[in-house]
Structure formats: structure tokens, C-alpha cells
Amino acid sequence: PLVKDKRVTGFSNEEETAVGLADVVPFSLEDELKKHGARYERGVAWQSYVVADGRLVTGQNPASSAAAAEDVLRLLR
């Protein structure tokens, strides 16, 4: 898998539960990333949190969009 042994982040189980979708979505992103060998990290719920590992840039939630975009631009320079 692309994420195996990579540091990544994504929508956390805590955030999924907070929006009332934990029992609606077909799978937990946090759990699936871990299951596929990712080194999942998370920040404070609803705050910007971005992880870059090589050329893979991931953001935890919508609040992370601007910071993730800045990291992508930095990598493209």
C-alpha cells in the first residue's frame, strides 16, 4: 500500500464520531490507514494538522487545507 511505513494523518475517529457519522461511513479512515501499515498521527480535533513524509502530504481535516497546500507548494519548488 502507498501508506505502508509512511507518516500520515486524516480525519480521526474522534472527529468522525463528533459529526455523527461513525456509524454511517463504510469504514474508519484512521483505522484503515493503520491497518495498511501507516504510521498514523493526529493533532487536536478540528485544528489544522499536516504531516509530510517525502512527497506524501496529508491533512487531518478541512481546517488543514491551507497548511497542506503550502506544504505541497514547498515540495514543488
Summary of the structure (lengths in Angstrom):
residues: 77
radius of gyration: 12.6
end to end distance: 26.9
largest distance: 41.3
contacts: 201
relative contact order: 0.23
helix: 36%
strand: 16%
